Amino acid sequence: MRSSFINQLERDEKLFKKSYYKDLTTNFKKVDVNVLLNKVKINKSVEKKRNIIFIASIFLGLNLTAYIIFS
């Protein structure tokens, strides 16, 4: 009686593992690679614009400070 109970538990455990891993592989979100690449390109262009504006404002601030000090 005990061995039949253990055998039943082992079978149930195997079935549970199979169904669990099957659910894991079917429930993930599908991601479109092109959408991700476009997001990366847009983020790079936005970052370049921010860097250019930052550098220009620093340059303008230094020039303005130098003009005020030396005039």
C-alpha positions as CSV (number, residue, x, y, z in Angstrom):
1,M,0.0,0.0,0.0
2,R,2.8,2.4,0.8
3,S,4.7,1.7,-2.4
4,S,1.5,2.4,-4.5
5,F,1.1,5.7,-2.7
6,I,4.7,6.6,-3.4
7,N,4.4,5.6,-7.0
8,Q,1.3,7.7,-7.4
9,L,3.1,10.7,-5.9
10,E,6.0,10.3,-8.2
11,R,3.7,10.2,-11.2
12,D,1.8,13.2,-10.0
13,E,5.1,15.1,-9.5
14,K,6.3,14.2,-13.0
15,L,3.0,15.4,-14.5
16,F,3.2,18.6,-12.5
17,K,6.7,19.3,-13.6
18,K,5.8,18.7,-17.3
19,S,2.8,21.0,-17.1
20,Y,4.7,23.6,-15.1
21,Y,7.5,23.9,-17.7
22,K,5.0,23.8,-20.5
23,D,3.2,26.7,-19.0
24,L,6.4,28.6,-18.6
25,T,7.3,28.3,-22.2
26,T,3.9,29.2,-23.5
27,N,3.1,32.2,-21.2
28,F,6.0,34.4,-22.0
29,K,5.4,37.7,-23.9
30,K,6.5,37.8,-27.5
31,V,8.7,40.8,-28.2
32,D,9.2,42.3,-31.6
33,V,12.9,42.9,-32.2
34,N,12.3,45.8,-34.6
35,V,10.3,47.7,-32.0
36,L,13.1,47.3,-29.5
37,L,15.7,48.4,-32.1
38,N,13.6,51.5,-33.0
39,K,13.4,52.4,-29.3
40,V,17.1,52.2,-29.0
41,K,17.7,54.4,-32.1
42,I,15.2,57.0,-30.8
43,N,16.8,57.0,-27.3
44,K,20.3,57.5,-28.9
45,S,19.1,60.5,-30.9
46,V,17.4,62.0,-27.9
47,E,20.6,61.5,-25.8
48,K,22.7,63.2,-28.5
49,K,20.4,66.2,-28.6
50,R,20.6,66.5,-24.8
51,N,24.4,66.3,-24.9
52,I,24.7,69.0,-27.6
53,I,22.3,71.3,-25.7
54,F,24.3,70.7,-22.5
55,I,27.6,71.4,-24.1
56,A,26.3,74.5,-25.9
57,S,24.9,75.9,-22.6
58,I,28.2,75.3,-20.8
59,F,30.1,77.0,-23.6
60,L,27.6,80.0,-23.6
61,G,27.8,80.2,-19.8
62,L,31.6,80.3,-19.9
63,N,31.7,82.9,-22.6
64,L,29.2,85.1,-20.8
65,T,31.1,84.7,-17.5
66,A,34.4,85.6,-19.2
67,Y,32.8,88.6,-20.9
68,I,31.3,89.9,-17.6
69,I,34.6,89.4,-15.7
70,F,37.0,90.9,-18.3
71,S,34.9,93.9,-19.4
